[in-house]
C-alpha cells in the first residue's frame, strides 16, 4: 500500500454551490489545504484549483469542471505526474451514509455517484481510494438532485463537520499510507445512526 500523492475533493465550482451537500468532499480538501498551510491556485492543465506540498510530494485538487466531469481533472493530473491510480484519494459525498458517517475504502463501484463514475471512466479502473462522507438520503429518489444541491440543515451540518474533524485527525495515518489504521479510525458509525438506535430501543 502506497501513500496518497493526489487528493481530489469533489464538488461543483461557484459560490452558488459552495455550501451544498454535494460539495462536502471539497470542504474536506479545503480544510486539509488550510491545515498544511497551502494555497489553491488555478491550474488550467488540470481543469482545477490545485495546491502542492513539496515534502512529502502531495497535490490537492478541487475540480472546476462540475461534478459530472470530475474525471477530467483527476485523469489529467495522474497522467501528467505519471502516478498510478492507487496513489489517488477521492473525497466525496455519499447519499447511502447518514450525516456524520465516514467510510474509507479502496476500489468498488460508484454507488450512483456521477463524479466517481466519471473518474472511473477517465482512469479506466475503479482501483483508487475513496473517502465517503455521509450526507443522508431524502427518502425519495426523485428528490435526490435537489437534495444534494441544497445546504444541509443545521443538525446535519454539525454532524458532517464532526465527520470532517475525524477525517482530519486520521490524516497522519492516511498520509503515511497506513490505510488499515486510518480505516479503523474512520469506518465507525455516525452520530445519527447511534441516535436512531437509541430511540428505537426506547420506543
C-alpha positions in Angstrom: 0.0 0.0 0.0 1.4 3.4 -1.0 0.7 6.8 0.5 -1.6 9.1 -1.5 0.0 11.6 -3.8 -3.1 13.2 -5.2 -6.2 14.1 -3.2 -9.3 15.2 -5.1 -12.1 16.9 -3.3 -15.3 16.6 -5.3 -17.8 19.4 -5.7 -19.3 22.0 -8.0 -17.5 25.3 -8.7 -19.1 28.7 -7.9 -20.4 30.5 -4.9 -24.0 29.2 -5.5 -22.8 25.6 -4.8 -20.2 26.2 -2.1 -22.4 25.3 0.8 -24.4 22.5 -0.8 -24.3 18.8 0.3 -22.6 17.8 -2.9 -19.6 19.9 -2.0 -18.5 18.2 1.2 -15.6 16.5 -0.5 -14.3 19.9 -1.5 -14.9 21.2 2.1 -12.5 18.5 3.4 -9.9 19.2 0.8 -10.0 22.9 1.7 -9.6 22.0 5.4 -6.6 19.9 4.5 -5.1 22.6 2.5 -5.5 25.1 5.3 -4.0 22.7 7.8 -1.0 22.2 5.6 -0.7 26.0 5.0 -1.2 25.5 1.3 -2.8 28.0 -1.2 -5.0 26.8 -4.0 -4.3 28.3 -7.4 -5.9 27.8 -10.8 -4.2 25.1 -12.9 -5.6 25.1 -16.4 -3.8 21.9 -17.3 -5.7 20.0 -14.6 -9.0 21.8 -15.0 -8.9 22.5 -11.3 -7.7 24.6 -8.4 -4.6 23.0 -7.1 -2.3 23.2 -4.1 1.1 21.4 -3.8 3.0 20.2 -0.8 6.6 19.6 -1.7 7.6 17.2 1.1 6.2 14.7 1.0 5.1 15.2 -2.6 1.3 15.7 -2.5 -1.2 17.5 -4.7 -4.7 18.6 -3.7 -7.2 19.3 -6.4 -10.6 21.0 -6.5 -12.0 20.2 -9.9 -13.6 23.2 -11.7 -15.4 21.1 -14.3 -18.7 20.5 -12.4 -19.3 17.2 -10.6 -20.3 15.1 -13.6 -16.9 15.8 -15.3 -14.6 15.3 -12.3 -12.6 12.7 -14.2 -11.1 15.3 -16.5 -9.2 16.8 -13.5 -8.2 13.6 -11.8 -7.2 11.9 -15.1 -5.2 14.9 -16.3 -3.2 15.1 -13.0 -2.5 11.4 -12.8 -1.3 11.3 -16.4 0.8 14.4 -16.1 2.6 13.2 -13.0 2.6 9.5 -14.1 1.0 8.4 -10.9 -0.6 5.1 -10.5 -4.4 5.1 -9.7 -3.7 3.7 -6.3 -2.0 7.0 -5.4 -5.3 8.8 -5.8 -7.7 9.5 -2.9 -11.1 10.9 -3.8 -13.1 12.8 -1.1 -16.9 12.8 -1.9 -20.4 13.0 -0.5 -22.4 9.8 -0.1 -26.2 9.5 0.0 -26.1 6.0 1.4 -24.4 7.1 4.7 -26.1 9.2 7.4 -24.6 12.6 8.1 -21.6 12.1 10.4 -20.6 8.8 9.0 -17.4 8.1 7.1 -16.1 5.2 5.1 -12.6 4.8 3.7 -12.3 2.1 1.1 -10.3 1.0 -1.9 -12.0 0.3 -5.2 -15.5 -0.9 -5.7 -18.5 0.6 -7.5 -19.5 4.2 -7.9 -22.8 3.8 -6.0 -24.6 6.0 -8.4 -22.2 9.0 -7.8 -21.7 10.8 -11.1 -18.4 12.3 -10.1 -17.0 8.8 -9.2 -18.4 7.4 -12.4 -16.6 9.9 -14.5 -13.3 9.4 -12.7 -13.6 5.6 -13.3 -14.3 6.3 -16.9 -11.3 8.5 -17.4 -8.9 6.3 -15.4 -10.2 3.0 -16.9 -10.2 1.4 -13.5 -12.1 1.7 -10.1 -8.9 0.8 -8.2 -8.3 4.0 -6.3 -9.0 5.2 -2.7 -12.2 6.9 -1.7 -13.3 8.6 1.5 -17.1 8.6 1.5 -18.7 11.4 3.6 -22.3 10.8 4.6 -24.9 13.3 3.8 -28.0 11.2 4.3 -30.8 10.5 1.8 -34.0 12.5 1.2 -36.0 9.2 1.2 -37.3 9.6 -2.3 -35.0 9.1 -5.3 -36.9 11.8 -7.3 -35.7 14.3 -4.8 -32.0 13.4 -4.9 -30.9 16.1 -7.4 -32.5 18.9 -5.4 -31.3 17.4 -2.1 -27.6 17.3 -3.0 -27.7 20.8 -4.4 -29.2 22.2 -1.1 -27.3 23.2 2.0 -27.6 20.7 4.8 -29.8 21.6 7.8 -28.1 22.9 10.9 -28.0 19.5 12.7 -26.8 17.7 9.6 -24.1 20.3 9.1 -22.9 19.8 12.6 -22.7 16.0 12.1 -20.8 16.5 8.8 -18.4 18.9 10.5 -17.8 16.4 13.2 -17.0 13.8 10.5 -14.6 16.2 8.8 -12.9 16.7 12.1 -12.4 12.9 12.4 -11.1 12.7 8.9 -8.5 15.4 9.7 -7.5 13.6 12.9 -6.8 10.5 10.7 -4.8 12.4 8.1 -1.4 11.4 9.6 -2.2 7.7 9.1 -3.6 8.4 5.6 -0.6 10.5 4.6 1.8 7.7 5.8 -0.1 5.1 3.7 -1.2 3.4 6.9 -4.6 2.6 5.4 -5.8 -0.1 7.8 -5.1 2.2 10.8 -7.0 5.0 9.1 -9.9 2.8 8.3 -10.1 1.6 11.9 -10.4 5.3 13.0 -12.8 6.3 10.3 -15.1 3.4 9.5 -17.3 3.8 12.5 -21.0 4.6 12.8 -22.1 8.2 12.7 -24.0 10.0 15.5 -27.2 10.0 13.5 -27.3 6.1 13.4 -26.4 5.9 17.1 -29.2 8.3 18.0 -31.7 6.4 15.8 -30.7 3.2 17.6 -31.2 4.7 21.0 -34.6 6.0 20.0 -35.6 2.6 18.7 -34.5 0.8 21.9 -36.5 3.2 24.0 -39.7 3.0 22.0 
